[in-house]
Amino acid sequence: MNRLLCGIVTTLMLSGSALAADNMAMPMDSAKQTSSQKSYQAGMDEMHHDMTAGMQEKDPDRAFAKGMIAHHQGAIAMAKTELQYGKDPAMRKLAEEIIKAQQPEIEQMQGWLSRQKKE
């Protein structure tokens, strides 16, 4: 189930990135955005910033951990937006499952990074 959720989130993130790239030429007027769009955008902006910062690591293991932490945090932010604004029971359930699955993985990677500093 974890792999399925990761696959779904990755697909959503990649398609969202492609859409964002397509819309770069025509930025959305933030005054016309709904509250949920603003929330999704804020989460995506933070995730992209933090993923890019993670890629600055020369060590590929640390870069992976930092990038994936940001990616998972972005997924959780999107899931929280779904829980705040979404109405469909299936999507709300999926959002809850994403949070439940990805938070422990974030903690695992953060713990690994913390231990690497000590070694």
All heavy atoms as an XYZ file, in Angstrom:
912
protein
N       0.828     -1.192      0.000
C       0.000      0.000      0.000
C       0.869      1.251      0.000
O       0.557      2.216     -0.675
C      -0.922     -0.038      1.227
C      -1.894      1.082      1.274
S      -3.110      0.920     -0.026
C      -4.371      1.943      0.565
N       1.975      1.228      0.765
C       2.875      2.360      0.817
C       3.405      2.719     -0.565
O       3.466      3.875     -0.938
C       4.051      2.043      1.741
C       4.116      2.974      2.909
O       3.311      3.879      3.026
N       5.067      2.757      3.784
N       3.807      1.696     -1.319
C       4.340      1.937     -2.664
C       3.271      2.507     -3.575
O       3.545      3.374     -4.393
C       4.912      0.659     -3.245
C       6.205      0.260     -2.588
C       6.810     -0.936     -3.250
N       8.018     -1.298     -2.545
C       8.583     -2.460     -2.610
N       8.061     -3.407     -3.368
N       9.680     -2.721     -1.944
N       2.053      2.007     -3.437
C       0.951      2.521     -4.246
C       0.719      3.992     -3.946
O       0.601      4.812     -4.860
C      -0.325      1.717     -3.982
C      -1.592      2.244     -4.662
C      -1.436      2.199     -6.176
C      -2.786      1.431     -4.229
N       0.683      4.350     -2.670
C       0.477      5.754     -2.301
C       1.608      6.627     -2.809
O       1.370      7.711     -3.334
C       0.348      5.891     -0.783
C      -0.942      5.366     -0.174
C      -0.888      5.458      1.335
C      -2.137      6.108     -0.703
N       2.844      6.141     -2.664
C       3.991      6.912     -3.158
C       3.890      7.100     -4.662
O       4.176      8.176     -5.180
C       5.302      6.225     -2.793
S       5.712      6.405     -1.056
N       3.470      6.047     -5.356
C       3.314      6.144     -6.805
C       2.255      7.150     -7.195
O       2.439      7.945     -8.121
N       1.143      7.126     -6.493
C       0.059      8.069     -6.779
C       0.521      9.499     -6.523
O       0.326     10.389     -7.351
C      -1.186      7.741     -5.926
C      -1.815      6.429     -6.409
C      -2.211      8.885     -5.993
C      -2.882      5.888     -5.482
N       1.161      9.713     -5.376
C       1.625     11.058     -5.032
C       2.676     11.529     -6.028
O       2.637     12.670     -6.489
C       2.155     11.102     -3.585
C       2.839     12.421     -3.302
C       1.007     10.890     -2.617
N       3.609     10.645     -6.384
C       4.640     11.014     -7.348
C       4.007     11.409     -8.672
O       4.379     12.423     -9.263
C       5.637      9.851     -7.551
O       6.249      9.564     -6.289
C       6.698     10.211     -8.563
N       3.044     10.634     -9.123
C       2.356     10.950    -10.378
C       1.660     12.296    -10.284
O       1.750     13.119    -11.200
C       1.336      9.841    -10.726
O       2.031      8.604    -10.849
C       0.605     10.158    -12.017
N       0.978     12.535     -9.162
C       0.304     13.823     -8.982
C       1.301     14.972     -8.951
O       1.068     16.024     -9.556
C      -0.519     13.814     -7.689
C      -1.770     12.952     -7.691
C      -2.361     12.881     -6.295
C      -2.791     13.474     -8.682
N       2.414     14.766     -8.258
C       3.424     15.822     -8.167
C       4.033     16.104     -9.536
O       4.217     17.255     -9.912
C       4.535     15.436     -7.180
C       4.064     15.316     -5.764
S       3.588     16.915     -5.128
C       3.361     16.501     -3.428
N       4.356     15.043    -10.267
C       4.948     15.236    -11.582
C       3.969     15.904    -12.532
O       4.341     16.811    -13.277
C       5.425     13.904    -12.162
C       6.634     13.287    -11.470
C       6.925     11.906    -12.047
C       7.854     14.178    -11.598
N       2.723     15.487    -12.508
C       1.743     16.119    -13.395
C       1.502     17.559    -12.955
O       1.336     18.441    -13.785
C       0.443     15.325    -13.449
O      -0.150     15.238    -12.185
N       1.529     17.795    -11.646
C       1.398     19.166    -11.153
C       2.568     20.022    -11.568
O       2.414     21.181    -11.950
N       3.782     19.457    -11.551
C       4.963     20.191    -11.983
C       4.878     20.512    -13.464
O       5.247     21.598    -13.894
C       6.227     19.377    -11.704
O       6.395     19.214    -10.323
N       4.403     19.546    -14.252
C       4.254     19.773    -15.689
C       3.227     20.868    -15.944
O       3.442     21.746    -16.783
C       3.853     18.479    -16.391
N       2.127     20.830    -15.213
C       1.118     21.869    -15.375
C       1.659     23.227    -14.952
O       1.402     24.230    -15.600
C      -0.132     21.533    -14.563
C      -0.988     20.386    -15.086
C      -2.087     20.058    -14.073
C      -1.586     20.720    -16.430
N       2.403     23.237    -13.858
C       2.993     24.496    -13.390
C       3.947     25.049    -14.439
O       3.956     26.248    -14.709
C       3.710     24.292    -12.060
N       4.753     24.167    -15.033
C       5.680     24.606    -16.077
C       4.909     25.142    -17.274
O       5.285     26.162    -17.865
C       6.586     23.458    -16.489
N       3.820     24.484    -17.644
C       2.999     24.946    -18.755
C       2.384     26.309    -18.461
O       2.189     27.115    -19.357
C       1.861     23.954    -19.048
C       2.342     22.691    -19.732
O       3.500     22.673    -20.213
O       1.568     21.716    -19.772
N       2.065     26.537    -17.200
C       1.398     27.784    -16.828
C       2.362     28.901    -16.455
O       1.928     29.983    -16.099
C       0.420     27.534    -15.671
C      -0.772     26.717    -16.103
O      -1.216     26.822    -17.236
N      -1.282     25.893    -15.211
N       3.661     28.649    -16.533
C       4.637     29.676    -16.178
C       4.456     30.923    -17.038
O       4.619     32.022    -16.559
C       6.071     29.161    -16.324
C       6.445     28.187    -15.272
S       6.699     29.030    -13.748
C       7.990     28.037    -13.066
N       4.119     30.715    -18.300
C       3.942     31.848    -19.196
C       2.694     32.637    -18.841
O       2.596     33.813    -19.155
C       3.867     31.363    -20.637
N       1.733     31.984    -18.200
C       0.484     32.632    -17.838
C       0.225     32.429    -16.348
O      -0.589     31.597    -15.955
C      -0.670     32.034    -18.651
C      -0.510     32.202    -20.130
S      -1.785     31.442    -21.167
C      -2.813     30.505    -20.120
N       0.936     33.171    -15.478
C       0.735     32.971    -14.041
C      -0.692     33.304    -13.640
O      -1.304     34.220    -14.181
C       1.736     33.932    -13.390
C       2.140     34.884    -14.451
C       1.865     34.226    -15.777
N      -1.205     32.500    -12.707
C      -2.569     32.711    -12.230
C      -2.599     33.935    -11.330
O      -1.730     34.111    -10.474
C      -3.039     31.478    -11.460
C      -4.468     31.572    -10.993
S      -4.997     30.080    -10.146
C      -5.647     29.191    -11.549
N      -3.568     34.779    -11.551
C      -3.767     35.962    -10.726
C      -4.162     35.498     -9.330
O      -5.225     34.901     -9.146
C      -4.852     36.843    -11.342
C      -5.102     38.115    -10.561
O      -4.475     38.323     -9.506
O      -5.938     38.911    -11.021
N      -3.296     35.727     -8.348
C      -3.567     35.228     -6.999
C      -4.859     35.800     -6.428
O      -5.488     35.186     -5.578
C      -2.387     35.497     -6.068
O      -2.185     36.887     -5.919
N      -5.261     36.963     -6.907
C      -6.518     37.544     -6.424
C      -7.713     36.721     -6.884
O      -8.777     36.761     -6.266
C      -6.656     38.980     -6.909
N      -7.546     35.968     -7.972
C      -8.639     35.152     -8.501
C      -8.592     33.708     -8.008
O      -9.485     32.931     -8.302
C      -8.605     35.165    -10.029
C      -8.895     36.528    -10.618
C      -8.849     36.490    -12.121
C      -9.114     37.869    -12.698
N      -9.045     37.865    -14.169
N      -7.541     33.358     -7.271
C      -7.424     31.992     -6.770
C      -8.387     31.755     -5.613
O      -8.611     32.638     -4.791
C      -6.000     31.715     -6.274
C      -4.988     31.538     -7.354
C      -3.625     31.203     -6.772
O      -3.221     31.757     -5.752
N      -2.916     30.305     -7.416
N      -8.891     30.537     -5.556
C      -9.702     30.143     -4.410
C      -8.762     29.898     -3.224
O      -7.541     29.784     -3.395
C     -10.487     28.862     -4.703
O      -9.556     27.787     -4.875
C     -11.371     29.013     -5.939
N      -9.333     29.767     -2.052
C      -8.519     29.479     -0.861
C      -7.779     28.153     -1.013
O      -6.609     28.049     -0.631
C      -9.405     29.434      0.379
O      -9.974     30.698      0.614
N      -8.444     27.157     -1.592
C      -7.775     25.874     -1.762
C      -6.637     25.981     -2.767
O      -5.566     25.396     -2.565
C      -8.763     24.778     -2.173
O      -9.349     25.051     -3.425
N      -6.819     26.744     -3.850
C      -5.737     26.923     -4.817
C      -4.543     27.616     -4.171
O      -3.396     27.243     -4.418
C      -6.220     27.734     -6.022
C      -7.135     26.958     -6.947
C      -7.716     27.830     -8.038
O      -8.142     28.962     -7.786
N      -7.731     27.302     -9.252
N      -4.804     28.609     -3.357
C      -3.712     29.301     -2.664
C      -2.976     28.347     -1.735
O      -1.755     28.378     -1.646
C      -4.253     30.507     -1.884
C      -4.685     31.649     -2.775
C      -5.274     32.788     -1.960
C      -5.781     33.893     -2.882
N      -6.409     34.983     -2.143
N      -3.726     27.500     -1.049
C      -3.119     26.534     -0.138
C      -2.265     25.528     -0.902
O      -1.135     25.229     -0.514
C      -4.205     25.822      0.665
O      -3.643     24.889      1.554
N      -2.814     24.982     -1.999
C      -2.043     24.045     -2.813
C      -0.786     24.717     -3.352
O       0.302     24.142     -3.344
C      -2.877     23.514     -3.985
C      -3.862     22.440     -3.619
C      -5.196     22.549     -3.983
C      -3.465     21.297     -2.935
C      -6.111     21.560     -3.659
C      -4.378     20.309     -2.609
C      -5.702     20.436     -2.977
O      -6.602     19.463     -2.655
N      -0.922     25.950     -3.828
C       0.225     26.664     -4.403
C       1.307     26.904     -3.364
O       2.497     26.718     -3.641
C      -0.219     27.999     -5.016
C       0.879     28.693     -5.798
C       1.288     27.900     -7.014
O       0.459     27.565     -7.842
N       2.570     27.594     -7.142
N       0.915     27.294     -2.165
C       1.896     27.532     -1.100
C       2.661     26.250     -0.783
O       3.889     26.262     -0.634
C       1.209     28.073      0.148
N       1.945     25.141     -0.692
C       2.598     23.864     -0.421
C       3.544     23.456     -1.533
O       4.653     22.977     -1.280
N       3.118     23.648     -2.772
C       3.962     23.295     -3.919
C       5.205     24.182     -3.970
O       6.308     23.705     -4.236
C       3.174     23.419     -5.221
C       2.056     22.417     -5.373
S       2.646     20.728     -5.598
C       3.144     20.821     -7.297
N       5.034     25.476     -3.737
C       6.176     26.395     -3.771
C       7.222     26.013     -2.727
O       8.417     25.972     -3.015
C       5.716     27.838     -3.542
C       4.932     28.404     -4.719
O       4.947     27.798     -5.813
O       4.281     29.453     -4.533
N       6.760     25.731     -1.516
C       7.691     25.343     -0.454
C       8.379     24.019     -0.789
O       9.591     23.871     -0.611
C       6.963     25.237      0.882
C       7.901     24.921      2.038
C       7.219     24.939      3.391
O       6.058     25.365      3.498
O       7.870     24.520      4.358
N       7.601     23.060     -1.293
C       8.169     21.761     -1.641
C       9.240     21.912     -2.713
O      10.340     21.369     -2.582
C       7.076     20.807     -2.141
C       7.616     19.453     -2.557
S       6.414     18.443     -3.442
C       6.299     19.332     -4.989
N       8.952     22.653     -3.773
C       9.930     22.820     -4.852
C      11.191     23.516     -4.354
O      12.305     23.126     -4.717
C       9.311     23.580     -6.021
C       8.332     22.757     -6.788
N       7.181     23.278     -7.307
C       8.311     21.435     -7.123
C       6.501     22.333     -7.933
N       7.164     21.202     -7.816
N      11.027     24.516     -3.517
C      12.193     25.213     -2.958
C      13.055     24.249     -2.150
O      14.272     24.187     -2.317
C      11.725     26.385     -2.076
C      12.840     27.063     -1.363
N      13.251     26.685     -0.099
C      13.657     28.061     -1.743
C      14.276     27.433      0.264
N      14.545     28.290     -0.709
N      12.421     23.485     -1.266
C      13.158     22.579     -0.389
C      13.753     21.398     -1.157
O      14.851     20.932     -0.831
C      12.267     22.088      0.748
C      11.887     23.203      1.715
O      12.495     24.298      1.653
O      10.974     22.990      2.517
N      13.078     20.920     -2.186
C      13.635     19.835     -2.999
C      14.873     20.322     -3.742
O      15.882     19.623     -3.815
C      12.596     19.304     -3.990
C      11.530     18.438     -3.343
S      10.261     17.879     -4.506
C      11.201     16.724     -5.492
N      14.814     21.534     -4.265
C      15.959     22.112     -4.974
C      17.130     22.296     -4.018
O      18.281     21.998     -4.363
C      15.566     23.454     -5.624
O      14.507     23.207     -6.549
C      16.736     24.072     -6.355
N      16.852     22.744     -2.811
C      17.920     22.895     -1.816
C      18.540     21.542     -1.490
O      19.766     21.432     -1.351
C      17.365     23.546     -0.546
N      17.730     20.501     -1.396
C      18.245     19.164     -1.117
C      19.172     18.663     -2.199
O      20.156     17.965     -1.926
N      18.905     19.031     -3.432
C      19.751     18.587     -4.544
C      21.127     19.238     -4.531
O      22.019     18.811     -5.259
C      19.064     18.865     -5.882
C      17.858     17.974     -6.124
S      17.138     18.138     -7.774
C      16.692     19.865     -7.826
N      21.315     20.238     -3.706
C      22.618     20.894     -3.617
C      23.635     20.040     -2.859
O      24.836     20.288     -2.926
C      22.483     22.270     -2.955
C      21.531     23.209     -3.675
C      21.871     23.383     -5.147
O      23.003     23.646     -5.507
N      20.862     23.210     -5.995
N      23.147     19.044     -2.144
C      24.030     18.121     -1.428
C      24.880     17.344     -2.420
O      24.368     16.826     -3.405
C      23.209     17.125     -0.601
C      22.622     17.685      0.650
C      23.635     17.785      1.791
O      24.713     17.171      1.727
O      23.319     18.499      2.752
N      26.168     17.259     -2.165
C      27.049     16.492     -3.045
C      26.916     14.994     -2.804
O      27.080     14.202     -3.720
C      28.494     16.942     -2.873
C      28.709     18.345     -3.403
C      30.143     18.788     -3.303
C      30.237     20.208     -3.866
N      31.580     20.728     -3.832
N      26.623     14.619     -1.576
C      26.443     13.212     -1.251
C      25.066     12.770     -1.756
O      24.043     13.331     -1.346
C      26.538     13.019      0.271
C      26.348     11.575      0.675
O      25.179     11.129      0.694
O      27.350     10.903      0.953
N      25.020     11.782     -2.648
C      23.736     11.386     -3.233
C      22.743     10.837     -2.218
O      21.529     11.000     -2.393
C      24.109     10.329     -4.277
C      25.474      9.874     -3.928
C      26.131     11.006     -3.190
N      23.220     10.185     -1.159
C      22.310      9.662     -0.146
C      21.642     10.795      0.624
O      20.435     10.770      0.879
C      23.055      8.735      0.824
C      23.617      7.506      0.133
O      22.940      6.950     -0.761
O      24.743      7.106      0.475
N      22.422     11.808      0.994
C      21.873     12.960      1.707
C      20.936     13.757      0.798
O      19.891     14.220      1.222
C      22.990     13.843      2.251
C      23.777     13.157      3.383
C      24.875     14.071      3.949
N      24.305     15.289      4.527
C      23.729     15.368      5.730
N      23.640     14.296      6.483
N      23.260     16.512      6.166
N      21.322     13.897     -0.482
C      20.473     14.611     -1.436
C      19.125     13.901     -1.580
O      18.077     14.542     -1.602
C      21.173     14.717     -2.792
N      19.179     12.565     -1.668
C      17.951     11.781     -1.775
C      17.076     11.998     -0.552
O      15.871     12.285     -0.678
C      18.284     10.298     -1.935
C      17.082      9.401     -1.860
C      16.207      9.301     -2.926
C      16.817      8.664     -0.715
C      15.086      8.478     -2.853
C      15.712      7.833     -0.637
C      14.840      7.744     -1.707
N      17.668     11.874      0.633
C      16.890     12.016      1.867
C      16.274     13.407      1.960
O      15.074     13.550      2.244
C      17.760     11.718      3.086
N      17.071     14.430      1.700
C      16.552     15.798      1.806
C      15.479     16.080      0.758
O      14.466     16.715      1.054
C      17.689     16.806      1.693
C      18.557     16.849      2.936
C      19.609     17.926      2.817
C      20.378     18.078      4.113
N      21.307     19.223      4.056
N      15.699     15.605     -0.450
C      14.703     15.807     -1.500
C      13.419     15.070     -1.209
O      12.318     15.595     -1.415
N      13.536     13.836     -0.720
C      12.338     13.047     -0.427
C      11.587     13.583      0.792
O      10.361     13.531      0.827
C      12.705     11.574     -0.235
C      13.068     10.880     -1.535
S      11.777     10.986     -2.807
C      10.475     10.032     -2.041
N      12.315     14.103      1.771
C      11.635     14.722      2.913
C      10.771     15.873      2.410
O       9.585     15.970      2.746
C      12.650     15.203      3.976
C      13.264     14.005      4.697
C      11.987     16.166      4.966
C      14.479     14.348      5.560
N      11.355     16.714      1.570
C      10.599     17.847      1.025
C       9.414     17.358      0.189
O       8.308     17.914      0.275
C      11.513     18.732      0.184
N       9.643     16.329     -0.589
C       8.589     15.763     -1.443
C       7.443     15.231     -0.584
O       6.266     15.504     -0.846
C       9.198     14.646     -2.286
C       8.268     14.055     -3.277
N       7.519     12.936     -3.010
C       7.970     14.420     -4.539
C       6.799     12.646     -4.075
N       7.059     13.523     -5.026
N       7.779     14.485      0.454
C       6.761     13.931      1.340
C       6.037     15.037      2.110
O       4.825     14.981      2.303
C       7.385     12.945      2.327
C       7.685     11.599      1.755
N       7.864     11.337      0.419
C       7.845     10.405      2.374
C       8.119     10.058      0.245
N       8.109      9.463      1.421
N       6.790     16.050      2.555
C       6.153     17.168      3.254
C       5.181     17.896      2.325
O       4.113     18.337      2.753
C       7.201     18.127      3.811
C       7.936     17.552      4.998
C       9.132     18.379      5.431
O       9.764     19.070      4.625
N       9.471     18.295      6.714
N       5.547     17.991      1.045
C       4.646     18.588      0.065
C       3.381     17.762     -0.105
O       2.273     18.301     -0.201
N       3.549     16.440     -0.121
C       2.388     15.559     -0.230
C       1.474     15.711      0.980
O       0.243     15.739      0.850
C       2.842     14.104     -0.374
N       2.074     15.825      2.147
C       1.283     16.002      3.366
C       0.574     17.354      3.345
O      -0.603     17.453      3.724
C       2.162     15.820      4.625
C       2.526     14.331      4.779
C       1.446     16.357      5.870
C       3.522     14.048      5.882
N       1.252     18.390      2.876
C       0.608     19.707      2.782
C      -0.591     19.644      1.837
O      -1.657     20.201      2.135
C       1.614     20.755      2.312
N      -0.427     18.955      0.708
C      -1.544     18.812     -0.227
C      -2.680     18.008      0.405
O      -3.860     18.335      0.232
C      -1.074     18.146     -1.517
C      -0.160     19.026     -2.353
S       0.402     18.182     -3.850
C      -1.120     18.118     -4.781
N      -2.318     16.960      1.137
C      -3.333     16.131      1.793
C      -4.092     16.946      2.838
O      -5.315     16.816      2.976
C      -2.683     14.905      2.423
N      -3.388     17.794      3.571
C      -4.050     18.646      4.565
C      -4.993     19.641      3.892
O      -6.064     19.950      4.428
C      -3.022     19.353      5.433
C      -2.347     18.416      6.422
C      -1.324     19.137      7.271
C      -0.709     18.196      8.298
N       0.315     18.880      9.120
N      -4.588     20.141      2.723
C      -5.471     21.036      1.978
C      -6.724     20.280      1.553
O      -7.843     20.799      1.658
C      -4.748     21.625      0.751
O      -3.638     22.411      1.208
C      -5.677     22.501     -0.075
N      -6.553     19.040      1.100
C      -7.707     18.216      0.732
C      -8.635     18.040      1.930
O      -9.853     18.167      1.801
C      -7.260     16.855      0.201
C      -8.366     15.840      0.037
C      -9.492     16.236     -0.915
O      -9.285     17.088     -1.797
O     -10.603     15.694     -0.757
N      -8.053     17.761      3.094
C      -8.883     17.564      4.286
C      -9.598     18.847      4.695
O     -10.710     18.805      5.206
C      -8.044     17.020      5.440
C      -7.520     15.595      5.245
C      -6.589     15.211      6.380
C      -8.662     14.597      5.105
N      -8.958     19.979      4.446
C      -9.582     21.252      4.811
C     -10.690     21.646      3.832
O     -11.739     22.139      4.251
C      -8.533     22.367      4.854
C      -9.099     23.704      5.288
C      -8.043     24.784      5.431
O      -6.849     24.538      5.232
N      -8.467     25.972      5.766
N     -10.481     21.406      2.543
C     -11.414     21.912      1.543
C     -12.185     20.827      0.783
O     -13.255     21.103      0.256
C     -10.669     22.780      0.518
C     -10.042     24.002      1.120
C      -8.685     24.046      1.403
C     -10.810     25.126      1.421
C      -8.097     25.173      1.951
C     -10.242     26.254      1.980
C      -8.880     26.275      2.242
O      -8.311     27.391      2.799
N     -11.626     19.637      0.691
C     -12.248     18.593     -0.115
C     -13.502     18.024      0.510
O     -13.656     18.010      1.732
N     -14.359     17.535     -0.329
C     -15.638     16.987      0.130
C     -15.784     15.496     -0.178
O     -16.522     14.806      0.498
C     -16.800     17.732     -0.549
C     -16.779     19.248     -0.360
C     -17.093     19.641      1.050
C     -17.190     21.149      1.190
N     -16.262     21.712      2.117
N     -15.105     14.993     -1.198
C     -15.283     13.614     -1.625
C     -14.701     12.655     -0.580
O     -13.519     12.758     -0.232
C     -14.597     13.381     -2.973
C     -14.869     12.000     -3.502
O     -15.870     11.820     -4.218
O     -14.068     11.083     -3.183
N     -15.511     11.736     -0.082
C     -15.038     10.820      0.965
C     -13.826      9.974      0.543
O     -12.928      9.753      1.352
C     -16.250      9.928      1.246
C     -17.422     10.694      0.770
C     -16.939     11.534     -0.369
N     -13.792      9.538     -0.706
C     -12.664      8.720     -1.165
C     -11.368      9.532     -1.189
O     -10.309      9.041     -0.795
C     -12.950      8.131     -2.548
N     -11.439     10.770     -1.633
C     -10.246     11.622     -1.679
C      -9.809     12.015     -0.270
O      -8.617     12.078      0.020
C     -10.506     12.871     -2.532
C     -10.610     12.594     -4.013
S      -9.037     12.006     -4.731
C      -9.309     10.241     -4.744
N     -10.757     12.243      0.602
C     -10.421     12.582      1.984
C      -9.744     11.389      2.671
O      -8.772     11.554      3.393
C     -11.671     13.028      2.749
C     -12.213     14.381      2.237
C     -13.471     14.806      2.976
N     -13.246     14.889      4.411
C     -12.650     15.913      5.046
N     -12.225     16.941      4.340
N     -12.504     15.903      6.350
N     -10.255     10.188      2.395
C      -9.653      8.977      2.962
C      -8.238      8.800      2.429
O      -7.307      8.479      3.181
C     -10.506      7.751      2.638
C      -9.987      6.455      3.248
C     -10.951      5.301      2.976
C     -10.606      4.024      3.679
N      -9.277      3.551      3.602
N      -8.040      9.025      1.136
C      -6.709      8.922      0.549
C      -5.771      9.945      1.177
O      -4.616      9.629      1.489
C      -6.770      9.108     -0.968
C      -5.429      9.045     -1.704
C      -4.736      7.698     -1.472
C      -5.642      9.300     -3.190
N      -6.258     11.150      1.399
C      -5.439     12.187      2.037
C      -5.000     11.745      3.429
O      -3.825     11.909      3.804
C      -6.217     13.503      2.111
N      -5.904     11.160      4.179
C      -5.554     10.657      5.517
C      -4.505      9.553      5.423
O      -3.566      9.506      6.227
C      -6.806     10.153      6.226
C      -7.754     11.264      6.629
C      -9.104     10.765      7.125
O      -9.403      9.553      7.010
O      -9.869     11.610      7.638
N      -4.648      8.663      4.446
C      -3.685      7.573      4.271
C      -2.311      8.096      3.859
O      -1.288      7.571      4.291
C      -4.210      6.577      3.232
C      -5.411      5.787      3.719
C      -6.067      4.948      2.632
O      -5.580      4.956      1.473
O      -7.071      4.285      2.939
N      -2.287      9.127      3.043
C      -1.014      9.727      2.623
C      -0.286     10.294      3.837
O       0.910     10.076      4.018
C      -1.256     10.793      1.538
C      -1.610     10.093      0.221
C      -0.046     11.714      1.373
C      -2.135     11.010     -0.866
N      -1.008     11.013      4.672
C      -0.388     11.576      5.884
C       0.140     10.457      6.764
O       1.294     10.503      7.225
C      -1.385     12.470      6.642
C      -1.723     13.709      5.817
C      -0.835     12.849      8.021
C      -2.915     14.502      6.327
N      -0.677      9.446      6.984
C      -0.294      8.325      7.843
C       0.927      7.584      7.296
O       1.797      7.171      8.065
C      -1.473      7.364      7.985
C      -1.230      6.218      8.927
C      -2.465      5.336      9.035
C      -2.181      4.126      9.904
N      -3.330      3.218      9.974
N       1.025      7.431      5.995
C       2.133      6.688      5.387
C       3.408      7.517      5.298
O       4.507      6.999      5.522
C       1.738      6.215      3.983
N       3.281      8.791      4.992
C       4.467      9.571      4.675
C       5.132     10.210      5.889
O       6.340     10.420      5.878
C       4.126     10.610      3.611
C       3.584      9.921      2.383
C       4.091     10.449      1.080
O       4.748     11.466      1.006
N       3.777      9.738      0.034
N       4.367     10.486      6.934
C       4.986     11.090      8.122
C       6.049     10.175      8.742
O       7.144     10.651      9.055
C       3.919     11.487      9.153
C       4.489     12.254     10.331
C       5.180     13.546      9.909
O       4.645     14.327      9.139
N       6.378     13.773     10.432
N       5.791      8.878      8.908
C       6.849      8.014      9.447
C       8.084      7.939      8.541
O       9.212      7.829      9.029
C       6.183      6.636      9.562
C       4.719      6.917      9.602
C       4.523      8.151      8.782
N       7.891      8.016      7.240
C       9.026      7.997      6.322
C       9.848      9.274      6.460
O      11.080      9.234      6.398
C       8.554      7.793      4.887
C       7.988      6.405      4.661
C       7.449      6.192      3.258
O       7.494      7.118      2.430
O       6.980      5.064      2.992
N       9.175     10.400      6.650
C       9.882     11.662      6.901
C      10.734     11.516      8.154
O      11.922     11.863      8.162
C       8.886     12.837      7.059
C       8.235     13.157      5.720
C       9.582     14.063      7.642
C       7.067     14.127      5.827
N      10.136     10.990      9.208
C      10.861     10.826     10.471
C      12.034      9.872     10.315
O      13.111     10.103     10.876
C       9.890     10.362     11.557
C       8.883     11.437     11.915
C       7.706     10.940     12.728
O       7.719      9.768     13.180
O       6.752     11.730     12.908
N      11.859      8.813      9.537
C      12.947      7.870      9.296
C      14.106      8.562      8.577
O      15.272      8.403      8.964
C      12.450      6.694      8.459
C      13.517      5.670      8.150
C      12.993      4.537      7.269
O      11.816      4.500      6.905
N      13.865      3.612      6.941
N      13.816      9.332      7.561
C      14.875     10.019      6.814
C      15.522     11.123      7.647
O      16.740     11.317      7.588
C      14.323     10.565      5.497
C      14.011      9.458      4.499
S      13.382     10.039      2.911
C      11.671     10.423      3.333
N      14.728     11.837      8.437
C      15.296     12.857      9.318
C      16.222     12.215     10.345
O      17.292     12.752     10.647
C      14.186     13.645     10.013
C      13.460     14.587      9.099
C      12.241     15.232      9.731
O      11.589     14.652     10.609
N      11.903     16.431      9.284
N      15.820     11.068     10.876
C      16.673     10.346     11.817
C      17.968      9.904     11.165
O      19.045     10.012     11.771
N      17.876      9.409      9.941
C      19.077      8.996      9.214
C      20.007     10.177      9.011
O      21.209     10.078      9.256
C      18.700      8.372      7.858
C      19.894      7.893      7.103
C      20.504      6.678      7.218
C      20.640      8.628      6.136
N      21.590      6.607      6.375
C      21.687      7.801      5.694
C      20.521      9.909      5.605
C      22.621      8.213      4.741
C      21.444     10.316      4.650
C      22.479      9.475      4.235
N      19.461     11.322      8.586
C      20.285     12.520      8.395
C      20.942     12.946      9.707
O      22.113     13.315      9.731
C      19.445     13.676      7.832
C      19.091     13.587      6.364
C      18.019     14.621      6.021
C      20.317     13.769      5.481
N      20.185     12.879     10.779
C      20.715     13.258     12.089
C      21.867     12.353     12.507
O      22.886     12.825     13.021
C      19.589     13.199     13.125
O      20.080     13.484     14.398
N      21.736     11.066     12.253
C      22.798     10.124     12.601
C      24.034     10.320     11.726
O      25.147     10.108     12.177
C      22.300      8.686     12.488
C      21.322      8.294     13.574
C      20.992      6.828     13.556
N      20.418      6.366     12.313
C      19.140      6.465     11.966
N      18.271      7.044     12.790
N      18.712      6.003     10.800
N      23.852     10.780     10.503
C      24.984     10.983      9.605
C      25.868     12.126     10.092
O      27.060     12.110      9.885
C      24.516     11.286      8.170
C      23.734     10.163      7.546
C      24.428      8.817      7.650
O      25.560      8.677      7.188
N      23.780      7.861      8.265
N      25.296     13.101     10.742
C      26.061     14.226     11.271
C      26.995     13.762     12.383
O      28.061     14.318     12.574
C      25.136     15.309     11.813
C      24.360     16.020     10.740
C      23.428     17.048     11.358
C      22.562     17.690     10.307
N      21.587     18.603     10.878
N      26.573     12.736     13.121
C      27.337     12.262     14.280
C      28.478     11.338     13.867
O      29.403     11.153     14.609
C      26.400     11.547     15.251
C      25.361     12.473     15.843
C      24.383     11.723     16.709
C      23.299     12.661     17.195
N      22.281     11.971     17.948
N      28.355     10.738     12.699
C      29.373      9.758     12.287
C      30.559     10.414     11.625
O      30.569     11.455     11.129
C      28.755      8.731     11.334
C      27.728      7.900     12.053
C      27.009      6.933     11.106
O      27.307      6.894      9.904
O      26.146      6.224     11.591
